[in-house]
């Protein structure tokens, strides 16, 4: 596994979580 791929997945996972919970934060 390349370091760049590891960094990419490390960034992509929290990003997808943020995108999921963003509408909930906007409702508050």
Residue pairs with C-beta under 8 A, 6 or more apart in sequence:
none
